Amino acid sequence: MSLNARELATEREDSLHPPKGRLHRELSSFAVLLLTLSSLSPVVSVFGIGGDVLHQAGAGAASLFGLAILAALVWAVVYAELGSAYPYAGGDYVGVGRVLGGWAGMVTLALWALSAGPTVAFTAETLAPYVAQLAPQLPAPLVIFGGLAGALGVALLSVRRGALVTGLFLAIETIALVVLIVVSAGRPVRSLGAILVHPVALNASGALGPVSLSVLGLAAISAVYGTVGGNQAINFGEELNDPHRRMGRVVLLACLIGAFATALPVILVVISAPDLGALLRSPAPFAQFLSARLGPWAGPALSAGVALAIFNANIVTIMGGARLYFSLGRDGLFPGSVNRMLSGVDAHSGTPRAATLVVGAFSAGCCFVPEHVLLVFLSGLLVYGWSLVCFAVLIGRMKGLTGAKGYWRSPLFPLAPVVGLGMSVAFAIADLLDPAAGRPSLLLLGLVVAAALAWYHFVLRRRGWTPQLGDSGVTAAKPDITPG
């Protein structure tokens, strides 16, 4: 089996002369890698989720982030295979729907489409505390909506310019991680072995004591959540040159870079903190660590780096959401005029501008929702979405729809999707044990899944609906079957 030469020629022609109404195929693997890493934002993961895990698990955070790297590898392998076979602007829902059926595509579509606005809004709201440390006179609403408007403005640029801008921001924000790694790697004060065997955290009296297995288990889910990623690259598949051959490597590389960039600083800080108790008592442990080592100037500089990282992540999240909504319009899920609007592409920039503005407006509306409510909506997303992706790769390989010659193949199949399903069970258990956000999220998103299934059964199935495979010269995930 091999990729059809005529289809490859069509891809090359579209990259030079994009047809009207289609996304422009003009991104290199490196450009998509920059966009994906900007969306992953290891800086935000370290200083946000990393700090939370430190507060939960104490020194045990080091071993948890080490395990999270292995979980990230499983995540990357599964998504690399699905993305290589189905590199389309709709992301997950296209591959899941084509392999498992329209019902699964509709469920995945509903989950990701409805989470686009809350995801951007939640990230936008986290910007305010960091900006407040630099400019306390600025009101929080101005920071939130001003940052959102700025991110939307960059997202409306051509995808190549957007990749350039986010790449520059990524280079600047990465300095914060490099400084943290260099400073923490220089003077270790405890061995990694001791931390792994006897992890300690603050107990109820504020002193260091052993960490229970239940606490480590809940914190491990947070560490995994902050470390996995790379699937964001799939949304830019119709703008990547030669996507079937390149997408798998981009997803894998982005995930591994993001995972190590997130886990390594946490591990090194735990090893190198001179006063572990003081580190864990600090509301901002990594800022406290750098300030203690470098001086008080490090705090404001760090806040600036994290604020830039949050802004940069929102740019790419809006861009990815816009391509998802573009795909919804192309799939004909709305009335005709709405479909034409969403699936429109600016001839000069190649950007789905109407879809980008819709995502921006949706996100702005979600900014009026309390942050806790947004967190509730997003907490259980991985349980449902990740399970369907793992099933799609498991069934897709058996049917010859993924992992074909010319596509990226996950090694040791079916190990990765089977382990991935085990991860989904762990996510579900962790959410059920979290009455504040996780448990209500599973219920809320369960209602979304039920509504999506009903819509498919009563409306879309009668149309014979399945996700389209794109109009941008990307070949279908059914390789040309020829001898040799």
ABEGO torsion letter per residue (X at the ends): XBBBAAAAAAAAAAAABBBBGBBBBABBAAAAAAAAAAAAGAAAAAABAAAAAAAAAEAAAAAAAAAAAAAAAAAAAAAAAAAAABBBAAEAAAAAAAAAEAAAAAAAAAAAAAAAAAAAAAAAAAAAAAAAAABAABBAAAAAAAAAAAAAAAAABBAAAAAAAAAAAAAAAAAAAAAAAAAAAABBABBAAAAAABBBBBBAAGBBBBBBAAAAAAAAAAAAAAABEGAAAAAAAAABBGAAAAAAAAAAAAAAAAAAAAAAAAAAAAAABABAAAAAABABAAAAAAAAAAEAAAAAAAAAAAAAAAAAAAAAAAAAAAAAAAAAAAAGABBAAAAAAAABBBAAAGBBAAAAAAAAAAAAAAAABBAAAAAAAAAAAAAAAAAAAAAAAAAAAAAGABGBBGBBBBBGOAAAAAAAAAAAAAAAAAAAABAAAAAAAAAAAAAAAAAAAAAAAAAAAAAGBBBBAEAAGBBBABBBBBBX
